[in-house]
Amino acid sequence: MNRFEDKVLFVTGGARGLGLAIARRFADEGAMVVRVDNNEDNLAGTWTAFPDPDRLCDLVVDVRDHASVTDAVSQAVDRFGRLDVLANVAGVAYMESFLETTEDQLDHILSVNFRAVFLVAQAVARQMVAQGAGVIINMGSKNGLRAEVGYAPYNASKAAVVLLTQTMAVELAAQNVRVNCVCPGYIVTPMAKEIDPPEFMKFYAKRCVPMNRLGRPEEVAGVFAFLASDDASYITGQTIVCDGGQIAHDGRKMDLLKGP
């Protein structure tokens, strides 16, 4: 399919993990891709086999900085003429108890997971309003809908993204800009591997996920592609969960459920 032929994707956190998977999915469907990331080495070291280098633009950007974000949007528009889809993905996470979380940890997570999401969405939305159309998809998390121990700042930041998405959708609907949020569950990404060992991943999948496995980045990328497509043309202000059924259940699974 070429659903995004001649469309332009602007994706933050595009050098690895979910951002890279999203960039690849849209490129496979014909899009021109602007990958934004704060790590130049990661950008340079991934995706060397891009189908058409003339349709790829990599920008090293600190998404927490307003001037850097607005400059990146300007560069992207200068290169491709417009921005059709924003995948607002860049984020950070690490595990720490609520009582032991430091002020620096709190500030870092909120600055990347909420402040940056806000700044990028605002800058791109202004361009989309000016051109008359666009789609914004913010990256939330199932942690923004259900609390997980050890992740208080992360949980709070993702909950903020959910409500930001709804507010943006209401305010931008009349300008023909759709805004939705994707909330993945446990997806096997480089960041997840840095936090949890393989033994924990196996335990988590068996104990917590009804589908008995963790998610793949490509599966999240598919949700982004759907929400950006014309098939979702009447969908805005929604939160789409992609978690293998985790938050739909009460913590018990049929194969582990014991009778009296």
ChimeraX commands (.cxc) that place a marker at each C-alpha (Angstrom):
marker #1 position 0.00,0.00,0.00 radius 0.5
marker #1 position 1.04,3.60,-0.60 radius 0.5
marker #1 position -1.43,5.33,1.73 radius 0.5
marker #1 position 1.12,8.03,2.54 radius 0.5
marker #1 position 2.57,8.67,-0.90 radius 0.5
marker #1 position 3.80,12.29,-1.03 radius 0.5
marker #1 position 2.85,12.79,2.63 radius 0.5
marker #1 position 5.44,14.05,5.10 radius 0.5
marker #1 position 5.96,12.40,8.50 radius 0.5
marker #1 position 7.70,14.30,11.32 radius 0.5
marker #1 position 8.70,11.80,14.01 radius 0.5
marker #1 position 10.48,12.54,17.27 radius 0.5
marker #1 position 12.64,9.89,18.91 radius 0.5
marker #1 position 13.07,8.55,15.40 radius 0.5
marker #1 position 16.50,6.98,15.77 radius 0.5
marker #1 position 15.49,3.80,17.56 radius 0.5
marker #1 position 12.69,1.84,19.19 radius 0.5
marker #1 position 9.11,2.89,18.52 radius 0.5
marker #1 position 10.08,6.04,16.64 radius 0.5
marker #1 position 12.26,4.10,14.21 radius 0.5
marker #1 position 9.57,1.47,13.68 radius 0.5
marker #1 position 7.03,4.20,12.91 radius 0.5
marker #1 position 9.41,5.91,10.50 radius 0.5
marker #1 position 9.98,2.64,8.67 radius 0.5
marker #1 position 6.26,1.85,8.44 radius 0.5
marker #1 position 5.42,5.24,6.95 radius 0.5
marker #1 position 8.36,5.09,4.53 radius 0.5
marker #1 position 7.22,1.66,3.38 radius 0.5
marker #1 position 3.85,3.21,2.59 radius 0.5
marker #1 position 5.35,6.02,0.52 radius 0.5
marker #1 position 5.92,8.86,3.00 radius 0.5
marker #1 position 8.77,11.30,3.14 radius 0.5
marker #1 position 10.26,11.13,6.63 radius 0.5
marker #1 position 11.77,13.69,8.97 radius 0.5
marker #1 position 13.45,11.90,11.87 radius 0.5
marker #1 position 14.18,14.04,14.92 radius 0.5
marker #1 position 16.42,12.76,17.70 radius 0.5
marker #1 position 18.88,14.14,20.24 radius 0.5
marker #1 position 21.49,11.45,19.52 radius 0.5
marker #1 position 23.43,12.06,16.32 radius 0.5
marker #1 position 25.23,8.71,16.54 radius 0.5
marker #1 position 21.94,6.82,16.78 radius 0.5
marker #1 position 20.57,8.66,13.77 radius 0.5
marker #1 position 23.70,7.96,11.75 radius 0.5
marker #1 position 23.91,4.33,12.81 radius 0.5
marker #1 position 20.38,3.22,11.98 radius 0.5
marker #1 position 18.41,2.76,8.82 radius 0.5
marker #1 position 21.31,2.98,6.38 radius 0.5
marker #1 position 19.17,1.19,3.80 radius 0.5
marker #1 position 16.45,3.84,3.50 radius 0.5
marker #1 position 14.56,3.26,0.23 radius 0.5
marker #1 position 15.24,6.76,-1.15 radius 0.5
marker #1 position 17.72,9.05,0.68 radius 0.5
marker #1 position 16.18,12.09,-1.00 radius 0.5
marker #1 position 12.97,11.38,0.94 radius 0.5
marker #1 position 14.68,11.24,4.34 radius 0.5
marker #1 position 15.74,14.18,6.52 radius 0.5
marker #1 position 17.52,13.57,9.85 radius 0.5
marker #1 position 17.71,16.41,12.38 radius 0.5
marker #1 position 19.57,16.45,15.71 radius 0.5
marker #1 position 17.26,18.32,18.07 radius 0.5
marker #1 position 16.72,18.81,21.80 radius 0.5
marker #1 position 12.94,18.56,21.83 radius 0.5
marker #1 position 12.83,20.20,25.28 radius 0.5
marker #1 position 14.10,23.48,23.80 radius 0.5
marker #1 position 11.56,25.78,22.15 radius 0.5
marker #1 position 14.03,27.41,19.75 radius 0.5
marker #1 position 15.45,24.05,18.64 radius 0.5
marker #1 position 11.97,22.67,18.00 radius 0.5
marker #1 position 10.77,25.64,15.95 radius 0.5
marker #1 position 13.99,25.58,13.94 radius 0.5
marker #1 position 13.53,21.87,13.21 radius 0.5
marker #1 position 9.98,22.44,12.00 radius 0.5
marker #1 position 11.20,25.26,9.74 radius 0.5
marker #1 position 13.95,23.05,8.31 radius 0.5
marker #1 position 11.50,20.24,7.64 radius 0.5
marker #1 position 9.05,22.55,5.87 radius 0.5
marker #1 position 11.87,24.11,3.84 radius 0.5
marker #1 position 12.93,20.62,2.76 radius 0.5
marker #1 position 9.55,19.06,1.94 radius 0.5
marker #1 position 7.09,21.95,1.79 radius 0.5
marker #1 position 4.63,20.75,4.42 radius 0.5
marker #1 position 4.05,18.44,7.41 radius 0.5
marker #1 position 1.16,16.00,7.15 radius 0.5
marker #1 position 1.68,13.70,10.15 radius 0.5
marker #1 position 3.37,14.19,13.51 radius 0.5
marker #1 position 4.38,11.09,15.47 radius 0.5
marker #1 position 5.21,12.68,18.82 radius 0.5
marker #1 position 7.18,9.77,20.26 radius 0.5
marker #1 position 10.33,10.87,22.11 radius 0.5
marker #1 position 10.27,9.83,25.76 radius 0.5
marker #1 position 12.29,8.51,28.68 radius 0.5
marker #1 position 11.60,6.15,31.58 radius 0.5
marker #1 position 13.42,4.57,34.48 radius 0.5
marker #1 position 12.32,2.77,37.60 radius 0.5
marker #1 position 12.46,4.42,41.03 radius 0.5
marker #1 position 10.14,4.33,44.02 radius 0.5
marker #1 position 7.98,7.37,44.71 radius 0.5
marker #1 position 9.72,8.05,48.04 radius 0.5
marker #1 position 13.21,7.83,46.51 radius 0.5
marker #1 position 12.58,9.81,43.32 radius 0.5
marker #1 position 14.83,12.88,43.18 radius 0.5
marker #1 position 13.90,16.34,41.97 radius 0.5
marker #1 position 16.32,15.96,39.06 radius 0.5
marker #1 position 14.67,12.69,38.02 radius 0.5
marker #1 position 11.24,14.28,38.21 radius 0.5
marker #1 position 12.31,17.31,36.17 radius 0.5
marker #1 position 14.02,15.18,33.52 radius 0.5
marker #1 position 11.05,12.89,32.90 radius 0.5
marker #1 position 8.51,15.72,32.85 radius 0.5
marker #1 position 10.69,17.84,30.55 radius 0.5
marker #1 position 10.98,15.07,27.93 radius 0.5
marker #1 position 7.65,13.28,28.31 radius 0.5
marker #1 position 5.39,16.30,28.68 radius 0.5
marker #1 position 7.12,19.64,28.03 radius 0.5
marker #1 position 8.73,18.37,24.82 radius 0.5
marker #1 position 5.51,16.72,23.63 radius 0.5
marker #1 position 3.70,20.02,24.17 radius 0.5
marker #1 position 6.34,22.12,22.41 radius 0.5
marker #1 position 6.64,19.83,19.39 radius 0.5
marker #1 position 2.88,19.46,19.03 radius 0.5
marker #1 position 2.38,23.22,19.24 radius 0.5
marker #1 position 5.04,24.03,16.64 radius 0.5
marker #1 position 3.84,21.39,14.20 radius 0.5
marker #1 position 0.16,22.22,14.78 radius 0.5
marker #1 position 0.80,25.85,13.83 radius 0.5
marker #1 position 2.21,24.64,10.51 radius 0.5
marker #1 position -0.71,22.27,9.96 radius 0.5
marker #1 position -3.27,24.99,10.68 radius 0.5
marker #1 position -1.49,27.27,8.22 radius 0.5
marker #1 position -1.57,24.60,5.48 radius 0.5
marker #1 position -5.17,23.62,6.27 radius 0.5
marker #1 position -4.84,20.01,7.44 radius 0.5
marker #1 position -2.80,17.54,9.42 radius 0.5
marker #1 position -2.73,14.61,11.83 radius 0.5
marker #1 position -1.01,14.58,15.21 radius 0.5
marker #1 position -0.47,11.36,17.15 radius 0.5
marker #1 position 0.98,11.66,20.64 radius 0.5
marker #1 position 2.69,8.76,22.35 radius 0.5
marker #1 position 1.07,7.96,25.67 radius 0.5
marker #1 position 1.34,4.72,27.63 radius 0.5
marker #1 position -0.95,2.30,29.41 radius 0.5
marker #1 position 0.88,3.76,32.47 radius 0.5
marker #1 position -0.98,6.98,31.80 radius 0.5
marker #1 position -4.25,5.10,32.31 radius 0.5
marker #1 position -3.30,2.65,35.08 radius 0.5
marker #1 position -0.59,3.21,37.70 radius 0.5
marker #1 position 2.48,0.99,37.82 radius 0.5
marker #1 position 4.63,0.91,40.93 radius 0.5
marker #1 position 8.09,2.41,40.61 radius 0.5
marker #1 position 7.19,4.84,37.83 radius 0.5
marker #1 position 5.42,7.78,39.50 radius 0.5
marker #1 position 6.84,10.62,37.34 radius 0.5
marker #1 position 6.53,8.54,34.17 radius 0.5
marker #1 position 2.93,7.59,34.93 radius 0.5
marker #1 position 2.03,11.21,35.64 radius 0.5
marker #1 position 3.72,12.48,32.49 radius 0.5
marker #1 position 1.84,10.03,30.29 radius 0.5
marker #1 position -1.48,10.84,31.97 radius 0.5
marker #1 position -0.80,14.48,31.13 radius 0.5
marker #1 position -0.25,13.54,27.47 radius 0.5
marker #1 position -3.66,11.83,27.35 radius 0.5
marker #1 position -5.51,14.94,28.50 radius 0.5
marker #1 position -3.33,17.23,26.39 radius 0.5
marker #1 position -4.36,15.15,23.39 radius 0.5
marker #1 position -8.05,15.58,24.13 radius 0.5
marker #1 position -7.67,19.34,24.59 radius 0.5
marker #1 position -5.70,19.72,21.38 radius 0.5
marker #1 position -8.27,17.66,19.48 radius 0.5
marker #1 position -11.14,19.87,20.62 radius 0.5
marker #1 position -9.30,23.10,19.89 radius 0.5
marker #1 position -7.94,22.05,16.48 radius 0.5
marker #1 position -10.90,20.13,15.05 radius 0.5
marker #1 position -12.32,23.15,13.24 radius 0.5
marker #1 position -8.90,23.70,11.61 radius 0.5
marker #1 position -8.99,20.19,10.09 radius 0.5
marker #1 position -6.24,18.87,12.35 radius 0.5
marker #1 position -6.96,15.52,14.00 radius 0.5
marker #1 position -5.21,14.61,17.27 radius 0.5
marker #1 position -5.11,11.19,18.90 radius 0.5
marker #1 position -3.03,9.32,21.45 radius 0.5
marker #1 position -1.58,5.81,21.36 radius 0.5
marker #1 position -1.01,4.06,24.69 radius 0.5
marker #1 position 1.19,0.98,24.33 radius 0.5
marker #1 position 1.66,-1.62,27.00 radius 0.5
marker #1 position 4.94,-3.45,27.47 radius 0.5
marker #1 position 6.73,-3.27,24.11 radius 0.5
marker #1 position 10.18,-4.80,23.60 radius 0.5
marker #1 position 12.30,-1.76,22.74 radius 0.5
marker #1 position 15.93,-0.83,23.42 radius 0.5
marker #1 position 14.76,1.33,26.34 radius 0.5
marker #1 position 12.80,-1.59,27.82 radius 0.5
marker #1 position 15.85,-3.83,27.52 radius 0.5
marker #1 position 17.92,-1.23,29.37 radius 0.5
marker #1 position 15.47,-1.29,32.29 radius 0.5
marker #1 position 14.47,-4.96,32.60 radius 0.5
marker #1 position 16.40,-8.24,32.19 radius 0.5
marker #1 position 15.04,-11.00,29.91 radius 0.5
marker #1 position 13.89,-13.10,32.88 radius 0.5
marker #1 position 11.63,-10.29,34.07 radius 0.5
marker #1 position 10.20,-9.81,30.56 radius 0.5
marker #1 position 9.24,-13.49,30.43 radius 0.5
marker #1 position 7.67,-13.33,33.88 radius 0.5
marker #1 position 5.76,-10.13,33.02 radius 0.5
marker #1 position 4.33,-11.58,29.82 radius 0.5
marker #1 position 3.16,-14.74,31.56 radius 0.5
marker #1 position 1.79,-13.06,34.66 radius 0.5
marker #1 position 0.36,-9.77,33.38 radius 0.5
marker #1 position -0.54,-9.95,29.67 radius 0.5
marker #1 position -3.57,-12.01,28.54 radius 0.5
marker #1 position -1.97,-12.61,25.13 radius 0.5
marker #1 position 1.02,-14.21,26.91 radius 0.5
marker #1 position 3.62,-12.15,25.12 radius 0.5
marker #1 position 5.09,-8.67,24.99 radius 0.5
marker #1 position 4.44,-6.33,22.10 radius 0.5
marker #1 position 6.60,-5.53,19.09 radius 0.5
marker #1 position 7.43,-1.99,17.92 radius 0.5
marker #1 position 5.95,-2.83,14.52 radius 0.5
marker #1 position 2.58,-3.45,16.12 radius 0.5
marker #1 position 2.54,0.04,17.62 radius 0.5
marker #1 position 3.65,1.46,14.27 radius 0.5
marker #1 position 0.59,-0.14,12.70 radius 0.5
marker #1 position -1.70,1.75,15.07 radius 0.5
marker #1 position 0.01,5.02,14.16 radius 0.5
marker #1 position -0.40,4.23,10.47 radius 0.5
marker #1 position -4.12,3.54,10.92 radius 0.5
marker #1 position -4.74,6.76,12.87 radius 0.5
marker #1 position -2.88,8.79,10.25 radius 0.5
marker #1 position -4.77,7.24,7.34 radius 0.5
marker #1 position -8.05,8.21,5.74 radius 0.5
marker #1 position -9.61,5.15,7.41 radius 0.5
marker #1 position -9.50,7.19,10.64 radius 0.5
marker #1 position -10.78,10.42,9.10 radius 0.5
marker #1 position -13.58,10.80,11.69 radius 0.5
marker #1 position -11.47,9.85,14.71 radius 0.5
marker #1 position -10.04,12.58,16.91 radius 0.5
marker #1 position -9.50,13.09,20.62 radius 0.5
marker #1 position -9.21,9.35,21.23 radius 0.5
marker #1 position -6.81,7.20,23.21 radius 0.5
marker #1 position -6.03,3.88,21.54 radius 0.5
marker #1 position -4.56,1.19,23.80 radius 0.5
marker #1 position -2.20,-1.41,22.35 radius 0.5
marker #1 position -1.32,-3.68,25.29 radius 0.5
marker #1 position -2.31,-7.28,24.58 radius 0.5
marker #1 position -5.36,-6.89,26.82 radius 0.5
marker #1 position -3.47,-5.98,29.96 radius 0.5
marker #1 position -5.55,-3.14,31.37 radius 0.5
marker #1 position -8.80,-4.88,30.42 radius 0.5
marker #1 position -8.35,-7.55,33.07 radius 0.5
marker #1 position -8.11,-7.68,36.86 radius 0.5
marker #1 position -4.66,-9.24,37.13 radius 0.5
marker #1 position -5.78,-12.87,36.96 radius 0.5
marker #1 position -5.38,-15.08,33.89 radius 0.5
marker #1 position -7.35,-18.19,33.04 radius 0.5
marker #1 position -4.31,-20.50,32.97 radius 0.5
marker #1 position -3.27,-19.25,36.41 radius 0.5
marker #1 position -6.74,-19.12,37.98 radius 0.5
marker #1 position -7.25,-21.73,40.66 radius 0.5
marker #1 position -10.63,-22.89,41.89 radius 0.5
marker #1 position -11.63,-23.10,45.59 radius 0.5
marker link #1:1,2 radius 0.2
marker link #1:2,3 radius 0.2
marker link #1:3,4 radius 0.2
marker link #1:4,5 radius 0.2
marker link #1:5,6 radius 0.2
marker link #1:6,7 radius 0.2
marker link #1:7,8 radius 0.2
marker link #1:8,9 radius 0.2
marker link #1:9,10 radius 0.2
marker link #1:10,11 radius 0.2
marker link #1:11,12 radius 0.2
marker link #1:12,13 radius 0.2
marker link #1:13,14 radius 0.2
marker link #1:14,15 radius 0.2
marker link #1:15,16 radius 0.2
marker link #1:16,17 radius 0.2
marker link #1:17,18 radius 0.2
marker link #1:18,19 radius 0.2
marker link #1:19,20 radius 0.2
marker link #1:20,21 radius 0.2
marker link #1:21,22 radius 0.2
marker link #1:22,23 radius 0.2
marker link #1:23,24 radius 0.2
marker link #1:24,25 radius 0.2
marker link #1:25,26 radius 0.2
marker link #1:26,27 radius 0.2
marker link #1:27,28 radius 0.2
marker link #1:28,29 radius 0.2
marker link #1:29,30 radius 0.2
marker link #1:30,31 radius 0.2
marker link #1:31,32 radius 0.2
marker link #1:32,33 radius 0.2
marker link #1:33,34 radius 0.2
marker link #1:34,35 radius 0.2
marker link #1:35,36 radius 0.2
marker link #1:36,37 radius 0.2
marker link #1:37,38 radius 0.2
marker link #1:38,39 radius 0.2
marker link #1:39,40 radius 0.2
marker link #1:40,41 radius 0.2
marker link #1:41,42 radius 0.2
marker link #1:42,43 radius 0.2
marker link #1:43,44 radius 0.2
marker link #1:44,45 radius 0.2
marker link #1:45,46 radius 0.2
marker link #1:46,47 radius 0.2
marker link #1:47,48 radius 0.2
marker link #1:48,49 radius 0.2
marker link #1:49,50 radius 0.2
marker link #1:50,51 radius 0.2
marker link #1:51,52 radius 0.2
marker link #1:52,53 radius 0.2
marker link #1:53,54 radius 0.2
marker link #1:54,55 radius 0.2
marker link #1:55,56 radius 0.2
marker link #1:56,57 radius 0.2
marker link #1:57,58 radius 0.2
marker link #1:58,59 radius 0.2
marker link #1:59,60 radius 0.2
marker link #1:60,61 radius 0.2
marker link #1:61,62 radius 0.2
marker link #1:62,63 radius 0.2
marker link #1:63,64 radius 0.2
marker link #1:64,65 radius 0.2
marker link #1:65,66 radius 0.2
marker link #1:66,67 radius 0.2
marker link #1:67,68 radius 0.2
marker link #1:68,69 radius 0.2
marker link #1:69,70 radius 0.2
marker link #1:70,71 radius 0.2
marker link #1:71,72 radius 0.2
marker link #1:72,73 radius 0.2
marker link #1:73,74 radius 0.2
marker link #1:74,75 radius 0.2
marker link #1:75,76 radius 0.2
marker link #1:76,77 radius 0.2
marker link #1:77,78 radius 0.2
marker link #1:78,79 radius 0.2
marker link #1:79,80 radius 0.2
marker link #1:80,81 radius 0.2
marker link #1:81,82 radius 0.2
marker link #1:82,83 radius 0.2
marker link #1:83,84 radius 0.2
marker link #1:84,85 radius 0.2
marker link #1:85,86 radius 0.2
marker link #1:86,87 radius 0.2
marker link #1:87,88 radius 0.2
marker link #1:88,89 radius 0.2
marker link #1:89,90 radius 0.2
marker link #1:90,91 radius 0.2
marker link #1:91,92 radius 0.2
marker link #1:92,93 radius 0.2
marker link #1:93,94 radius 0.2
marker link #1:94,95 radius 0.2
marker link #1:95,96 radius 0.2
marker link #1:96,97 radius 0.2
marker link #1:97,98 radius 0.2
marker link #1:98,99 radius 0.2
marker link #1:99,100 radius 0.2
marker link #1:100,101 radius 0.2
marker link #1:101,102 radius 0.2
marker link #1:102,103 radius 0.2
marker link #1:103,104 radius 0.2
marker link #1:104,105 radius 0.2
marker link #1:105,106 radius 0.2
marker link #1:106,107 radius 0.2
marker link #1:107,108 radius 0.2
marker link #1:108,109 radius 0.2
marker link #1:109,110 radius 0.2
marker link #1:110,111 radius 0.2
marker link #1:111,112 radius 0.2
marker link #1:112,113 radius 0.2
marker link #1:113,114 radius 0.2
marker link #1:114,115 radius 0.2
marker link #1:115,116 radius 0.2
marker link #1:116,117 radius 0.2
marker link #1:117,118 radius 0.2
marker link #1:118,119 radius 0.2
marker link #1:119,120 radius 0.2
marker link #1:120,121 radius 0.2
marker link #1:121,122 radius 0.2
marker link #1:122,123 radius 0.2
marker link #1:123,124 radius 0.2
marker link #1:124,125 radius 0.2
marker link #1:125,126 radius 0.2
marker link #1:126,127 radius 0.2
marker link #1:127,128 radius 0.2
marker link #1:128,129 radius 0.2
marker link #1:129,130 radius 0.2
marker link #1:130,131 radius 0.2
marker link #1:131,132 radius 0.2
marker link #1:132,133 radius 0.2
marker link #1:133,134 radius 0.2
marker link #1:134,135 radius 0.2
marker link #1:135,136 radius 0.2
marker link #1:136,137 radius 0.2
marker link #1:137,138 radius 0.2
marker link #1:138,139 radius 0.2
marker link #1:139,140 radius 0.2
marker link #1:140,141 radius 0.2
marker link #1:141,142 radius 0.2
marker link #1:142,143 radius 0.2
marker link #1:143,144 radius 0.2
marker link #1:144,145 radius 0.2
marker link #1:145,146 radius 0.2
marker link #1:146,147 radius 0.2
marker link #1:147,148 radius 0.2
marker link #1:148,149 radius 0.2
marker link #1:149,150 radius 0.2
marker link #1:150,151 radius 0.2
marker link #1:151,152 radius 0.2
marker link #1:152,153 radius 0.2
marker link #1:153,154 radius 0.2
marker link #1:154,155 radius 0.2
marker link #1:155,156 radius 0.2
marker link #1:156,157 radius 0.2
marker link #1:157,158 radius 0.2
marker link #1:158,159 radius 0.2
marker link #1:159,160 radius 0.2
marker link #1:160,161 radius 0.2
marker link #1:161,162 radius 0.2
marker link #1:162,163 radius 0.2
marker link #1:163,164 radius 0.2
marker link #1:164,165 radius 0.2
marker link #1:165,166 radius 0.2
marker link #1:166,167 radius 0.2
marker link #1:167,168 radius 0.2
marker link #1:168,169 radius 0.2
marker link #1:169,170 radius 0.2
marker link #1:170,171 radius 0.2
marker link #1:171,172 radius 0.2
marker link #1:172,173 radius 0.2
marker link #1:173,174 radius 0.2
marker link #1:174,175 radius 0.2
marker link #1:175,176 radius 0.2
marker link #1:176,177 radius 0.2
marker link #1:177,178 radius 0.2
marker link #1:178,179 radius 0.2
marker link #1:179,180 radius 0.2
marker link #1:180,181 radius 0.2
marker link #1:181,182 radius 0.2
marker link #1:182,183 radius 0.2
marker link #1:183,184 radius 0.2
marker link #1:184,185 radius 0.2
marker link #1:185,186 radius 0.2
marker link #1:186,187 radius 0.2
marker link #1:187,188 radius 0.2
marker link #1:188,189 radius 0.2
marker link #1:189,190 radius 0.2
marker link #1:190,191 radius 0.2
marker link #1:191,192 radius 0.2
marker link #1:192,193 radius 0.2
marker link #1:193,194 radius 0.2
marker link #1:194,195 radius 0.2
marker link #1:195,196 radius 0.2
marker link #1:196,197 radius 0.2
marker link #1:197,198 radius 0.2
marker link #1:198,199 radius 0.2
marker link #1:199,200 radius 0.2
marker link #1:200,201 radius 0.2
marker link #1:201,202 radius 0.2
marker link #1:202,203 radius 0.2
marker link #1:203,204 radius 0.2
marker link #1:204,205 radius 0.2
marker link #1:205,206 radius 0.2
marker link #1:206,207 radius 0.2
marker link #1:207,208 radius 0.2
marker link #1:208,209 radius 0.2
marker link #1:209,210 radius 0.2
marker link #1:210,211 radius 0.2
marker link #1:211,212 radius 0.2
marker link #1:212,213 radius 0.2
marker link #1:213,214 radius 0.2
marker link #1:214,215 radius 0.2
marker link #1:215,216 radius 0.2
marker link #1:216,217 radius 0.2
marker link #1:217,218 radius 0.2
marker link #1:218,219 radius 0.2
marker link #1:219,220 radius 0.2
marker link #1:220,221 radius 0.2
marker link #1:221,222 radius 0.2
marker link #1:222,223 radius 0.2
marker link #1:223,224 radius 0.2
marker link #1:224,225 radius 0.2
marker link #1:225,226 radius 0.2
marker link #1:226,227 radius 0.2
marker link #1:227,228 radius 0.2
marker link #1:228,229 radius 0.2
marker link #1:229,230 radius 0.2
marker link #1:230,231 radius 0.2
marker link #1:231,232 radius 0.2
marker link #1:232,233 radius 0.2
marker link #1:233,234 radius 0.2
marker link #1:234,235 radius 0.2
marker link #1:235,236 radius 0.2
marker link #1:236,237 radius 0.2
marker link #1:237,238 radius 0.2
marker link #1:238,239 radius 0.2
marker link #1:239,240 radius 0.2
marker link #1:240,241 radius 0.2
marker link #1:241,242 radius 0.2
marker link #1:242,243 radius 0.2
marker link #1:243,244 radius 0.2
marker link #1:244,245 radius 0.2
marker link #1:245,246 radius 0.2
marker link #1:246,247 radius 0.2
marker link #1:247,248 radius 0.2
marker link #1:248,249 radius 0.2
marker link #1:249,250 radius 0.2
marker link #1:250,251 radius 0.2
marker link #1:251,252 radius 0.2
marker link #1:252,253 radius 0.2
marker link #1:253,254 radius 0.2
marker link #1:254,255 radius 0.2
marker link #1:255,256 radius 0.2
marker link #1:256,257 radius 0.2
marker link #1:257,258 radius 0.2
marker link #1:258,259 radius 0.2
marker link #1:259,260 radius 0.2
view
